């Protein structure tokens, strides 16, 4: 079973990944181009976070699973936005 501390720490890591990815997304949107390396790194961080959430959810209780599910939705929404932006500008 996942501990409350491990879930909270992981949710904070996800929030950090989202903040970094949003910065890259917003920079790309404003400049009509982006640093491809940093943008790709941000996308990879989001993908890693989604995969880790899926794994952590297996050992979480119902409340933790709900928290992780809501975080996964946020991560995936930003992933989708970044993918669309990259295809529109690329």
N, C-alpha and C positions, 0 to 999 in steps of 0.2 A: 504494500500500500504506500502510496506517495505521501510524504509528510507535508503538513501545511507549509512549513518553511521552504521545502524544495519547490512546491508549486508557486509560492509567492515570489521566490527568487527567479524562477523561470518566467513568470509573468512579467517581472521587471525587465528581464533580458529581452523579452518580446517587445516590450514598450520601447526599449532602447533601439532595437532593430527597426521598429516602425518610425521612430523619430529620425533616424539616419536616412531611411529610405524616403521619407517625405521630403527631407531636405534635398536629396538628389532629384526627386520628382519635380519639386517646385523650381529648382535651378534649371532643370531641363526645359520646363514649360516657359520660363521667363526668357531664356536665352535662345530658344529655338534650336539649341543644340546642347549637348551635355558631355561631360567627361565619361566616355564609354566605360573606362575601367571602374570608376567609382559607381556608376549606374549599375553595371553588371554585378559588382560586389554587393550593392544594396539588394538587388534582386536575389542573389544567392543567399544572403542573410535571411531574407524573408522565407525562401524555400526551406532552408535548414530549420528555421523556427517552426514552420508548419509540420515538417517531418518529426521534429522533436516533440511537438504537442501531441501528434498522433501516438507516438510511443509512450509518452507520459500518461496519456489518457487511459491506457490499459491498466494502470495500477492506481488510478484515482478513484475516490469515492464519488457519489452522485453530484454533490455540490462542486467539487473540484472539476469534474467533467464538464459541468455547465460553464464554469469560469474559463476553462480551456477551450471549450467550443466557441464561446463568444470572442475570445482572443483570436482563434483560428479564422473566424469570419472577418475580423479586422485585417489580419495579415493577408488573407486571400483577396479581399477587396482592393487593397493597395497593390498587390501583385498584378491584379487585372488592370488597374489604372496604369501602372508602369508599362505593362506589355502593350497596351493600346497606344500609349504615348510614343513608345519606341517604334511601333509599326507605322503610325501616322507620320512621324518625322523622318523615319528611316527610309 
